[in-house]
């Protein structure tokens, strides 16, 4: 939305000699009144634990547009790109993460979209119509109500139940410009990460020695759905998008590779440590091996990784169990983002 406004206000530019820092200083002085009005709204947003309402975002966008209209008259704004000027003068308040989101909305949404709860449909119905008469959030026996109790800080549970319209309304905002500034972009990212956590849980539940074809197929279907979701989520980094595609390829190979290993070494099926090993364990160990760039069969390494080799170890012997390394390299979702920190700075 910001970039759409600015595109109308700032002509195509070429790089000049005025530094961006000096240009922003010029804007601060020349557009003091516009900046002051913008900061009044910005500071009110920062002082709230909740994300801004649609009307607040609209007001802030208008004030930011006034700043950019003023800035477009300055020579230095002709010497820097539209993106540089915008990034230095207009905070992207729509996709920042606020305290309520860290304490409730993020863990709640992620948990809702994990497969074992299976209450995403209820949540999406509430999201579409927060004023729905029979509100599932107010029904303590409903799926999403139970997830709310499990994941949200107690300070926010009753607020969420009593006023879902106020808390969920921002996530229905989707700007027409599609430039990754909408609160709905945050919600899409939370959903993708929730599916990623669900896949990790699913892989953890598939035993190495007794995996059914249906379990494996379900996990692979989940993986491809996550890949598509994260690919479309504008807040997902390119690094994670690439990693998820690669990880889904690896996960797809697990079943066939394990089958080959156990055909060559059927005695492994008697090993206690392998009886307790899951597909997630194999996946993590395989990733560790590829990161270490060892010149070995990383799938065989993955099988042996959860076990300790005797001093004189032969492939035909059963390895001994040992503790895991404790730093699993699973990567199907991002960790929770940092909360929006701010400083009140009237310029």
C-alpha positions, -999 to +999 in steps of 0.1 A: +000+000+000+028+024+009+047+017-023+015+023-044+011+058-028+047+067-032+047+056-069+022+084-075+043+109-056+080+103-065+092+103-101+117+078-114+151+087-099+188+082-103+214+080-076+231+112-067+256+124-042+235+132-012+236+104+014+204+088+025+211+098+060+215+135+050+184+133+028+163+120+057+176+149+078+164+173+051+130+156+050+128+159+088+133+196+086+114+205+055+085+182+063+084+188+101+047+192+104+039+162+083+064+141+102+050+153+135+014+142+126+027+109+114+045+103+147+014+111+168-003+080+152+029+060+152+035+065+189-001+055+197+005+023+178+037+016+196+021+022+230-005-005+225+001-042+231-024-050+203-019-047+166-034-015+151-070-015+139-079-011+102-088+026+107-055+033+125-035+017+097-055+037+072-048+069+091-011+061+095-009+054+057-025+087+049-001+106+072+028+087+057+016+096+022+016+133+033+052+130+043+062+114+010+043+140-009+063+167+009+095+148+005+090+144-033+096+182-036+131+179-023+161+175-046+176+148-025+146+125-029+153+125-066+187+109-058+175+078-040+152+050-047+115+050-037+122+020-015+150+037+004+131+068+012+100+049+022+119+025+044+136+053+062+105+074+068+075+051+070+074+021+094+056-009+081+032-011+110+008-036+093+033-065+094+052-057+126+046-081+155+030-069+187+030-081+223-004-097+221+007-117+190+038-130+209+018-139+239-013-153+222-020-150+185+012-166+171+013-197+194-025-200+192-026-199+153+004-222+150-012-247+174-046-245+155-030-255+123-010-284+137-027-316+123-035-332+157-060-305+167-078-304+134-098-273+143-086-249+116-120-248+100-136-235+132-109-208+134-113-198+098-151-195+103-145-172+133-120-152+113-144-146+084-172-137+108-159-127+142-195-116+152-209-151+145-237-158+170-226-192+183-190-182+189-167-213+192-142-192+212-169-187+239-177-224+240-152-240+265-156-274+250-148-263+214-115-273+198-102-237+194-113-228+229-091-256+242-062-245+221-067-209+234-064-221+270-033-241+261-014-215+242-024-180+253-012-160+283-041-158+308-042-120+305-054-124+269-078-154+271-109-136+283-102-105+261-100-129+231-133-145+241-152-114+249-140-093+220-129-115+191-141-088+166-115-063+178-087-088+180-093-106+147-104-077+125-069-065+116-061-099+101-088-096+075-070-066+060-056-074+026-043-044+007-050-044-031-014-035-038-002-069-026+032-055-014+035-075+018+023-048+041-011-063+052-018-079+086-033-108+066+002-115+054+012-121+090-016-146+095-007-165+064+028-168+077+016-181+111-006-207+093+023-220+072+046-222+103+018-241+121+016-266+093+054-270+095+053-278+132+025-303+125+047-320+100+076-323+125+051-338+149+039-362+122+074-374+113+082-379+150+052-403+152+064-425+123+085-454+136+116-464+115+109-501+117+071-501+114+062-472+090+030-477+070+026-465+035-004-444+044+016-426+072+045-419+048+021-406+021+003-383+046+036-368+057+047-362+022+014-346+013+018-323+043+053-314+032+043-303-003+014-283+011+038-265+035+062-259+006+034-243-014+022-223+015+056-209+025+064-202-012+033-180-014+039-163+020+056-130+013+070-128+049+089-161+044+126-156+036+141-169+004+165-190+025+136-208+043+117-213+010+148-230-005+154-250+026+118-263+028+119-275-008+152-293-002+139-308+031+107-321+014+129-338-012+150-354+016+119-364+035+105-381+004+136-402+001+135-416+037+112-445+031+131-459+000+165-454+016+156-471+048+141-500+028+175-505+010+195-504+042+173-529+060+174-552+030+212-552+032+212-554+070+181-572+083+197-577+117+192-540+124+155-547+130+164-564+163+182-533+176+164-517+205+177-482+197+163-485+162+130-497+175+126-463+192+138-443+162+114-421+143+114-407+108+122-373+124+153-388+140+165-401+106+158-367+090+177-348+116+207-371+115+208-371+077+208-333+077+237-332+102+257-355+080+251-334+049+262-303+068+294-320+079+301-329+043+313-363+053+323-386+025+300-414+035+265-428+030+245-402+049+215-424+051+235-452+068+250-425+090+215-414+099+206-449+111+238-452+132+235-417+145+211-425+173+233-454+185+269-457+199+293-478+180+314-503+200+352-498+198+355-527+173+323-521+154+312-541+124+282-533+102+267-567+111+267-559+148+238-542+166+249-507+177+244-496+213+220-468+221+233-434+230+217-400+238+209-377+209+230-346+201+202-323+213+204-298+183+179-311+157+183-292+124+146-295+115+135-266+092+099-265+081+090-233+098+105-201+113+110-195+150+086-169+165+095-134+153+107-107+177+082-083+192+079-048+178+104-027+198+103+010+194+116+043+206+096+075+208+116+100+189+099+133+180+119+147+152 
